[in-house]
Each structure stands twice: as structure tokens, then as C-alpha cells.
Amino acid sequence: MSELSRFTSILFEDSTISLIAGGLAGVVSRTTVSPFERVKILLQLQGSLPQTQYNRGVVNAIKQLYQEEGIKGLFRGNGLNCIRIFPYSAVQFAIFEYIKKHIFHVDKYHGQLSNGQRLFAGFMGAAASLLVTQPLDLVRIRLSVQTANLQNLNESRAKDIRKPPGFYTLFKQIYKNEGGIYGLYRGMIPTAYQVLPCVALNFAVYEQLKEFHDSSNSTMWLYKLMFGAISGAVSQTATYPFDLLRKRFQIMNMGKNEMGFKYTGIWDGLKTIYLTEGPLGYYKGLTANLCKVIPSTAVSWLVYEIVWDFMKYNSASTL
């Protein structure tokens, strides 16, 4: 085999294709819904105090954000999110496909995993991606929050917050002032509680739904969009309270803790939210989240399938 053929063979291995296709799927899908992502974070991080500002619904929150910060404000943090989401999504898909093929010996287009196997493969993909990207997610959350009008701030603080530090400055500040590596992985445990079952459910539900239809159907792409939307809605709604909690853990040591969240642990956080904000407090920002998740997951799965098929078929013709 020539060097070119060997390189092409390695490049178009299923795991490599899944890395590229998964990364592109994540970037395209998250950029599409970036305004909803930022509004969801702001809704999650405001408390029950009367001075909080984003309490008039998702559409009004987006309008208010646009009035306060312009187009740039709607996509604040999205550049870092794309840097984070490429490896996050890529690793998930690659690990899932690797386990599917090399552990359970099921080809992408031939044979099916059991639901238990799907959950396991999705869980392992989520765990790997979380270890790789958690520090980036922490900094992204801080970037999304620091310019927002979540509460009444004194004049000097408000002035400072309108000229926020960039990624590298913020990254160094967290590392220096919040415990080094530990600080960069703040919120890791509640994140794992939400992300691991969420991703596992996403893969399991999507694969199960896809099994119901013949992939040769000319309208399969419509079904894939629908299946992706359903899988995203089910997985995110089921694990949403932990998503809210992990955001709050990630910003507790930000500045002088102006947001006022003080939780000693996961269960203390869940109990405190219930006592101070009621049962609905667990689902603050859920509407904005679903507005983001449903199209995002649908687009992500569709882009992944299209890129995977394109690369695989082109590799077959090249080889």
C-alpha cells in the first residue's frame, strides 16, 4: 500500500470520520441557536429577587438583550462555545461509534445496539468529552454572564462589567484565584449528573427512533431532523434541574458572588432552590432551553449524518 493510500485509509477510519462529522455538527448547531443559549443561561442564573431583569419570556429577553448589547450581545461567548463544542461533540460521536463497532461489533448501517448498549456508549462518550472541555465551558459561562443586566449593580461595578476581560485573562484569573486546576473544573460533579445521562439518553432515543424507519427512504432527512428534535427534548427535560444547578456552581465564586448563590453541595443546592424558588425554580430557563435544544439537536444529528455519509462514501471511491 502506498503512503498516500495508507494516509487516506487512516484519515477515513470510522472513528476519524466521526470526530470530524461530530465536531462540525456541534459547531453548526450551536451557532444556529446561540441567542437562545445565552438567554437560557441568564434566566438560569437570576434568582427570585425583584430586581432581576429577564422575567418577561424568551422573546422579550432576546429583544432586551439586543437593545442592551446589540447583535454582538446575542452571540457573546459563541466563539468560545464553538471552540469548546467542536471537541465536545466530536469526542462524543467518536467514542459512541468506536464502542458500537469495536466493543459491541455493530456497524453503523448494519445491525442495532440494544437500548442498554446505546446508553452505555453514550454515557462513555459524554464522560470523555466532559473531561476534555469542562474548563472551556466554565469560562464560556462567565463570559456570557459578566455583561448581563441580572441585578442592580453599583455604578463602579456596572462600569467595570461593561468592559469585561477576555478569554485568556478570565482563564488566568480563575486558575490563579480559584484553586488552580480545581477552579477550572468547578461545577464538574453537578455537570456530570446532568451531562452523562442527558447525552446517553440523546443517543439512545435517537438511535431507537431511527431504527423505526428505512434509511433508504428519500425523505429520511426529515425524519432525522424530527428524531433529533425529539431526542434532544426528552434528554434535556429529564436532566434539566442539574443543568441549572451546574451553571450556578460555575459562577458562585465569580467576582464577589454578586448573584448571591451559596450552596454547599448538590443536594443542598437542590433543597435551597426548592425552598427559595419553589418546584418551578428547577426549570427556570427551560422554555429558552427547549427553543435552543430542539433545533440544535435536530441540526446536529442531520449535519453529522450528512458529513459522515459524504466522507465515508468519498473514502470508498478514493480507496
C-alpha positions, 0 to 999 in steps of 0.5 A: 500500500502506498503512503498516500493510500495508507494516509487516506485509509487512516484519515477515513477510519470510522472513528476519524470520520466521526470526530470530524462529522461530530465536531462540525455538527456541534459547531453548526448547531450551536451557532444556529441557536446561540441567542437562545443559549445565552438567554437560557443561561441568564434566566438560569442564573437570576434568582427570585429577587425583584430586581432581576431583569429577564422575567418577561419570556424568551422573546422579550429577553432576546429583544432586551438583550439586543437593545442592551448589547446589540447583535454582538450581545446575542452571540457573546461567548459563541466563539468560545462555545464553538471552540469548546463544542467542536471537541465536545461533540466530536469526542462524543460521536467518536467514542459512541461509534468506536464502542458500537463497532469495536466493543459491541461489533455493530456497524453503523448501517448494519445491525442495532445496539440494544437500548442498554448498549446505546446508553452505555456508549453514550454515557462513555462518550459524554464522560470523555468529552466532559473531561476534555472541555469542562474548563472551556465551558466554565469560562464560556459561562462567565463570559456570557454572564459578566455583561448581563443586566441580572441585578442592580449593580453599583455604578463602579461595578456596572462600569467595570462589567461593561468592559469585561476581560477576555478569554485568556485573562478570565482563564488566568484569573480563575486558575490563579484565584480559584484553586488552580486546576480545581477552579477550572473544573468547578461545577464538574460533579453537578455537570456530570449528573446532568451531562452523562445521562442527558447525552446517553439518553440523546443517543439512545432515543435517537438511535431507537427512533431511527431504527423505526424507519428505512434509511433508504427512504428519500425523505429520511432527512426529515425524519432525522431532523424530527428524531433529533428534535425529539431526542434532544427534548426528552434528554434535556427535560429529564436532566434539566434541574442539574443543568441549572444547578451546574451553571450556578456552581460555575459562577458562585465564586465569580467576582464577589458572588454578586448573584448571591448563590451559596450552596454547599453541595448538590443536594443542598443546592437542590433543597435551597432552590426548592425552598427559595424558588419553589418546584418551578425554580428547577426549570427556570430557563427551560422554555429558552432551553427547549427553543435552543435544544430542539433545533440544535439537536435536530441540526446536529444529528442531520449535519453529522449524518450528512458529513459522515455519509459524504466522507465515508462514501468519498473514502470508498471511491478514493480507496 
